[in-house]
Amino acid sequence: MLKEFKQFALRGNMIDLAVGVIIGGGFNALVNSLVNDIVMPVISLFTGRLDFTNMFIALDGNHYQTLAEAQQHTSTIAWGSFLTGLINFLLTAFVIFLIIRWMNKLRTKNKPAAPAATKICPYCRSAIALEATRCPHCTSQLEA
């Protein structure tokens, strides 16, 4: 059982997954900083400098100055934090989309062209196998 676990843990895919999770954690911190330090202040300019972290509904009906204060006294619905998380998610998904799109473009540019599997018959212009000595469409004898 230990030998099987060692094979599983050291398999190439498992190492790749571990590296992806570590990079994803760093990427998450980067996107959180982007949202909290750059995007949300810009959005706050358009919304009258609203602080989204202190947007909440206190379920006891009372008014509290901050989310932390409200959470000490009652349960809250912190919709401002949810909105920030939603923006984090959308930005993360968009950046990942751009990275994958860029990688796919690189992959197709570096990919060598596949050798031709067919040739064109000089008489009827139909596609035929490279090894053909006679065209199956027009039955013309082909030169080697």
Buried (B, 14 or more C-beta within 10 A) or exposed (E): EEEEEEEEEEEEEEEEEEEEEEEEEEBEEEBBEBBBEEBBEEBEEEEEEBEBBBBBEBEEEEEBEEBEEBBEEEEBEBEBBEBBEEBBEEBBEEBEEEEEEEEEEEEEEEEEEEEEEEBEBEEEEEEBEEEEEEBEEEEEEEEE
